[in-house]
């Protein structure tokens, strides 16, 4: 499946936000910040990454369905999509 930044703009936004959050977590650890605060922010980064991944998978599913409706071969098989989906769990 071809990655298109315009189609995946929501996922890109989430990834950029996670990138900034991860930098903040690293800074918190380097500064000896409170463990609970660090873990709370780390959990937020993890959720942002998960959501971006699921957004990418759902976009792929829509692209495959649209290809099938046009009578074309989808870019990924159902098995490939399932494998990618399960990789996020």
N, C-alpha and C positions, 0 to 999 in steps of 0.2 A: 504494500500500500504506500502510495506516494504521500509524503508529509507536505502539507500546504500551510504555511504560517498564517495566512489570511483565514482559512477555514478553521484553524485551530487557535484562533486568537484568544479565546477564553482559557484554553489550556496554557498558552504562552503567558498570559497574565498571572495565572496561578503559579507557574514555575518561576517567574521573575519575583513574585512575592515570597515564595519559598526560599529562593536564593538569598534574598535580603534577610529573611528570618534566620536562615542557617548562619549567615555571617554574624548576626547578633548573638546567636547561641554560642558560637565559638568565642566571641568577645566576652560573653558572660562567664564562660569557663575560664578563660585566660585571666579574668579579673577576680576570680574566686567568688563569684556571685552565689546566692542561695540555691541549694540543690533543687528545691521545689519549683522555684521560678525557672531554672534551667530546663527541668523536665517538662514543665508546662509549655514552654516555648518549643522544645524539641517535639512534643506531641503535635503542636500546631503545624510544624514543618512537615511532619509525617502525614498528617491529614491533607495538607495542601498537595503533596506529591501524589498521594493516592487519588485524590479528586482529579488531578491533571491526567493521570494514567487512565482513569475511567472515562474521562472526556475524550481522550484519544481513541479508546476502544469503541465508544459509542459512535464516534465520527466514522470509524472504519466500518462499523455495522451498517450505518446509513449509506455509505458509499457502495458497499456490497449489494445492499438491497436495491439501490437505484440502478446499478449495473444489471442486475437480474431482470428488473422491470423493463429495461431497454433491450433485453435479449442478449446482453453481452456477458462475457465471462467476468465474474467478480474478481477484484484484485487479490482477495484472500478466500480460502475455503472456510466452511463453517468450523472445521477441525482446527485450522490455524487461528481463527478468531477465538475459539474456546481456549486454546493453549495460551494465547496472549492474555486473555481475561483471567485465567487461573494463575498466571505468573504474578498478578497483582495481589493475590490473596495470601 
